[in-house]
Amino acid sequence: MEFLCYLLLISFVWACVHVLITSDLLRRKSGGTILPPGPRQLPMIGNILALGNKPHQSLANLSKIYGPLMTLKLGRITTLVISSPDIAKEALQKHDQALSSRPVLDAIRANNHHKNSMVWLPASTHWKFLKKVAAVQMFNSQKLDAGQALRREKVQEMLEYVHENCNNGHVVDIGRTAFTTVLNLISNTFFSFDIANYNSNFSQEFSDLVVGVMEQVGKPNIADYFPILRLVDPQGVRRKMNIYFERIAQIFESIINERIQEHSSLVAAKATHDVLDALLILAKENNTEFSYKDIQALLLDFFVAGTDTTSSTVEWAMTELLLNPDKLVKAKNELQEVDSPILEADISKLPLDNLSLDY
């Protein structure tokens, strides 16, 4: 039985190699599109090894040799690398339609997320509709201005939590504290309630899910360079993403179902009129264009992107300030010079505080 498994594995690998070599030979014979210059490609793997363990530095060095527009073959994927602002501007202005979509990573195919995600959908009527929904429900100036009081409230709660722990001599996990604050800020915007608290395990669980998603999306996946390997998922990336996506979907589905029940009962008289309410009404009125799956995908995109980026930025900013005590002292002195409580409108007037991340 074990011998049979090895035999099947060897046969599959040989079939893949045969297909790759045959397609390479056919492509070379047929000529194909004339592409910009680039480093010499190795059989089957192309220029993957040329990237090394620091891809951005490797690309910068290669551009000095082959110019600001060069071609790399990453496995089976032909890639154009632009390293000049002028060429990038020209490409984005004159070929915006061709560049408006992005390749779908195999990790994002988990749970069919790519079919409903505004981030990964190609430019289409459905994508434009989702973009309009996001702009109207979340990003218009009226909505952003209305959220100032909520943001101030959540920051104040965070400060009280930190102050309480400092007085009691307890250690404060800056990353987790910032994550919980941002998570509750976003959840209040969408659902009108805190989805976690500073002493609960839920924020840690959700943080682990978000970190897991970001790690799987960001790690090199051989299936992205050799699409034929998507069937076997050799690194288990899509399998892990399925677990993360399904757990996050369960959380949002539970909240959505509870809100739908509220709408169908007497509790509807106490409707919150938050973003989730607006999305559910929109799905009911436009069920052919906007479904509950679209709502779940939209929530996943905003919660993952919003919580990870913001909390990581705060954590790294605090780390850099602690590693540079002189900058920390200057930032403290600058804040102490302000007599009244600092509001969002005052941030741009604080030069050192505003530029601390650029240091």
C-alpha positions in Angstrom: 0.0 0.0 0.0 2.8 2.4 0.9 4.7 1.5 -2.3 1.5 2.3 -4.3 1.2 5.7 -2.7 4.8 6.5 -3.6 4.2 5.3 -7.1 1.2 7.6 -7.5 3.1 10.5 -6.1 6.0 10.0 -8.5 3.6 9.7 -11.4 1.8 12.9 -10.5 5.1 14.8 -10.1 6.4 13.5 -13.5 3.1 14.5 -15.1 3.4 18.0 -13.8 7.0 18.3 -14.9 6.1 17.0 -18.4 3.2 19.5 -18.7 5.5 22.4 -17.7 8.3 21.5 -20.0 5.9 20.9 -23.0 4.2 24.2 -22.4 7.6 26.0 -22.2 8.6 24.5 -25.6 5.3 25.4 -27.3 5.5 29.0 -26.0 9.1 29.4 -27.2 8.2 28.0 -30.7 5.2 30.3 -31.0 7.2 33.4 -30.3 4.6 35.3 -28.2 4.5 38.9 -27.0 7.6 41.1 -27.0 8.4 41.9 -23.4 10.8 44.3 -21.7 14.3 43.0 -20.8 15.0 41.0 -17.7 17.3 38.5 -16.1 17.8 35.1 -17.8 15.2 32.6 -16.7 15.9 29.1 -15.4 13.9 26.2 -16.7 10.5 25.8 -14.9 11.2 28.1 -12.0 12.0 31.2 -14.0 13.5 34.0 -11.9 12.2 33.0 -8.4 15.7 32.5 -7.1 16.8 36.0 -8.2 14.4 37.5 -5.5 16.4 36.1 -2.6 15.3 36.6 1.0 14.9 40.4 0.5 12.8 40.7 -2.6 12.4 44.5 -2.6 16.2 45.1 -2.4 16.7 42.4 -5.1 14.2 44.1 -7.4 15.9 47.5 -6.9 19.3 46.0 -7.7 17.9 44.2 -10.8 16.3 47.5 -12.1 19.8 49.1 -12.1 20.9 46.4 -14.6 17.7 45.9 -16.7 16.1 49.3 -16.5 13.0 50.8 -14.8 10.7 48.4 -16.7 11.7 44.8 -16.7 10.2 41.3 -17.0 10.5 38.5 -14.4 9.2 35.0 -14.7 8.1 33.9 -11.3 7.4 30.2 -11.8 4.7 30.2 -14.5 3.7 33.8 -13.9 5.0 36.5 -16.2 5.5 39.7 -14.1 6.3 43.3 -15.2 8.2 45.3 -12.6 8.0 49.1 -12.7 10.6 50.9 -10.6 10.3 54.4 -12.1 7.7 57.0 -10.9 7.3 58.4 -14.4 6.6 55.0 -15.9 4.3 54.1 -13.1 2.3 57.3 -13.6 2.1 56.7 -17.3 1.0 53.1 -16.8 -1.7 53.9 -14.2 -3.0 56.9 -16.2 -3.1 55.3 -19.7 -3.6 51.7 -18.8 -5.8 52.1 -15.7 -8.4 49.6 -16.9 -5.8 46.9 -17.5 -4.2 47.5 -14.0 -7.4 48.1 -12.1 -7.7 44.4 -11.2 -5.2 42.3 -9.2 -4.2 38.6 -9.5 -6.3 36.5 -7.1 -4.0 34.7 -4.6 -4.8 31.1 -4.0 -5.3 31.9 -0.3 -8.1 34.3 -1.1 -10.0 31.5 -3.0 -10.7 29.9 0.3 -14.4 29.9 1.1 -14.9 31.6 -2.3 -14.0 34.9 -0.7 -12.7 36.3 -4.0 -16.2 36.1 -5.5 -17.7 38.6 -3.1 -14.8 40.7 -1.8 -14.6 44.3 -3.0 -10.8 44.0 -2.5 -10.3 41.1 -4.9 -13.1 41.4 -7.4 -12.1 42.5 -10.9 -13.4 45.9 -12.2 -17.0 45.2 -13.0 -20.5 46.4 -12.5 -20.7 44.4 -9.2 -17.4 45.8 -8.0 -18.6 49.4 -8.8 -21.8 48.7 -6.8 -19.8 47.5 -3.8 -17.5 50.4 -4.0 -20.5 52.8 -4.0 -22.0 51.0 -1.0 -18.7 51.5 0.9 -18.4 55.1 -0.1 -22.0 56.0 0.9 -22.2 54.0 4.1 -18.8 54.4 5.5 -16.5 57.0 3.8 -18.7 60.0 3.2 -17.7 63.1 5.1 -20.9 63.2 7.1 -20.5 59.7 8.4 -16.8 60.3 9.3 -17.6 63.6 11.1 -20.5 61.9 13.0 -18.0 59.2 14.2 -15.7 61.7 16.0 -17.6 61.4 19.3 -17.4 57.6 19.1 -13.7 57.6 18.4 -13.1 60.0 21.3 -15.2 57.7 23.6 -13.2 54.6 22.7 -9.9 56.3 23.1 -11.0 57.5 26.5 -12.0 54.0 27.5 -8.5 52.8 26.4 -6.8 55.5 28.5 -8.8 54.6 31.6 -7.9 50.9 31.1 -4.2 51.7 30.8 -4.3 54.1 33.8 -6.0 51.5 35.9 -3.5 48.9 35.1 -0.6 51.3 35.7 -2.0 52.2 39.2 -2.3 48.5 40.1 1.2 47.7 38.8 0.0 45.4 36.0 1.7 45.0 32.6 -0.2 46.4 29.6 0.0 44.6 26.3 0.0 47.6 24.0 -0.7 45.5 20.9 -3.7 43.7 22.4 -5.0 46.9 24.0 -4.8 48.8 20.7 -6.4 45.9 18.8 -9.4 45.7 21.2 -9.9 49.5 21.0 -9.9 49.5 17.2 -12.1 46.3 17.1 -14.7 47.9 19.3 -14.5 51.2 17.3 -15.3 49.3 14.1 -17.9 47.1 15.7 -19.7 50.1 17.1 -19.7 51.7 13.7 -21.2 48.6 12.1 -23.2 47.0 14.9 -23.6 49.7 17.6 -22.1 47.6 20.4 -18.6 46.5 21.7 -17.7 43.1 20.2 -15.0 42.6 22.9 -13.6 44.0 26.1 -10.1 44.4 27.4 -10.3 41.5 29.8 -12.1 39.0 27.5 -10.5 36.2 25.5 -12.6 37.1 22.4 -10.4 40.0 21.3 -7.4 37.7 21.5 -9.2 35.0 19.5 -10.2 37.6 16.8 -6.7 39.0 16.8 -5.3 35.5 16.2 -7.8 35.0 13.3 -6.8 38.3 11.7 -3.0 37.6 12.2 -3.6 34.2 10.7 -5.3 35.6 7.7 -2.6 38.3 7.1 0.2 35.7 7.5 -1.3 33.3 5.0 -2.0 36.0 2.5 1.5 37.5 2.9 3.6 34.3 2.8 5.0 33.0 -0.5 2.8 30.3 -1.8 4.1 28.0 -4.5 0.6 27.5 -5.8 0.5 31.2 -6.9 3.6 30.6 -9.0 2.5 27.2 -10.4 -1.3 27.3 -10.8 -1.4 23.6 -11.6 -0.5 22.9 -8.0 -3.7 24.7 -6.7 -5.5 21.3 -6.8 -3.2 19.8 -4.2 -2.6 23.0 -2.1 1.0 21.8 -1.3 1.6 24.3 1.6 -1.8 23.9 3.1 -2.4 27.7 2.8 -5.9 27.5 1.4 -6.9 24.8 4.0 -5.8 27.1 6.8 -7.5 30.1 5.3 -10.7 28.1 5.1 -10.6 27.6 8.8 -10.0 31.3 9.5 -12.6 32.5 7.0 -15.3 30.1 8.3 -14.7 31.1 11.9 -14.9 34.8 11.1 -18.0 34.1 8.9 -19.6 32.3 11.9 -19.1 35.4 14.1 -20.6 37.8 11.5 -23.4 35.4 10.5 -24.5 35.2 14.1 -24.7 39.0 14.5 -26.5 39.3 11.1 -29.1 36.7 12.0 -29.7 38.3 15.4 -30.3 41.6 13.7 -32.6 40.1 11.2 -34.7 38.6 14.0 -34.8 42.0 15.7 -36.2 43.5 12.5 -38.9 40.9 12.2 -40.0 41.3 15.9 -41.3 44.1 18.1 -37.7 45.0 18.8 -37.7 46.6 15.4 -39.2 49.7 17.0 -35.8 50.2 18.7 -33.8 50.0 15.5 -30.3 51.3 15.8 -30.0 52.6 12.2 -26.3 51.7 12.0 -24.2 50.5 9.1 -25.5 46.9 9.4 -29.1 48.1 9.3 -28.4 50.1 6.1 -26.6 47.1 4.5 -29.5 44.7 5.4 -32.1 47.1 4.0 -30.0 47.5 0.8 -29.7 43.7 0.5 -33.5 43.4 0.8 -34.1 46.0 -1.8 -31.4 44.9 -4.2 -31.1 41.1 -3.6 -29.9 40.5 -7.2 -26.9 42.9 -6.8 -26.2 42.8 -3.1 -26.6 39.6 -1.0 -25.9 38.5 2.6 -22.7 36.9 1.3 -21.6 40.3 0.1 -22.3 41.8 3.5 -20.2 39.1 5.2 -17.3 39.7 2.7 -17.5 43.4 3.2 -17.4 43.0 7.0 -14.5 40.6 6.8 -12.5 43.0 4.5 -13.1 46.0 6.8 -12.5 44.3 10.1 -9.3 42.5 9.0 -7.8 45.5 7.2 -8.9 48.0 9.9 -7.9 46.2 13.0 -4.5 44.8 11.8 -3.2 48.0 10.1 -4.2 50.4 12.9 -3.2 48.3 15.9 0.1 47.3 14.3 0.9 51.0 13.6 0.2 52.0 17.2 2.3 49.1 18.5 5.3 49.9 16.3 5.0 53.6 17.0 5.1 53.0 20.8 8.0 50.6 20.3 10.0 53.2 18.3 9.3 55.9 21.0 10.4 53.5 23.8 13.6 52.8 21.8 14.3 56.5 21.4 13.7 58.1 24.9 14.7 61.6 23.7 11.9 61.5 21.1 9.5 60.2 23.7 10.3 63.1 26.1 9.8 65.6 23.3 6.5 64.1 22.4 5.3 64.1 26.1 6.4 67.8 26.5 4.6 68.8 23.4 1.4 67.1 24.6 1.7 68.7 28.1 1.9 72.2 26.5 -1.7 71.9 25.3 -4.0 73.3 27.9 -7.3 71.8 26.7 -8.1 68.1 25.8 -6.7 67.2 22.4 -9.2 66.6 19.7 -8.8 65.1 16.2 -8.7 68.6 14.7 -5.6 69.4 16.9 -3.5 66.5 15.7 -2.2 68.3 12.6 -1.0 71.1 14.9 1.4 68.8 16.8 4.5 68.6 14.6 6.5 66.0 16.6 3.5 63.9 17.4 2.4 64.0 13.8 5.8 63.0 12.5 6.8 60.5 15.1 6.1 57.6 12.7 8.3 59.2 10.0 11.3 59.2 12.3 
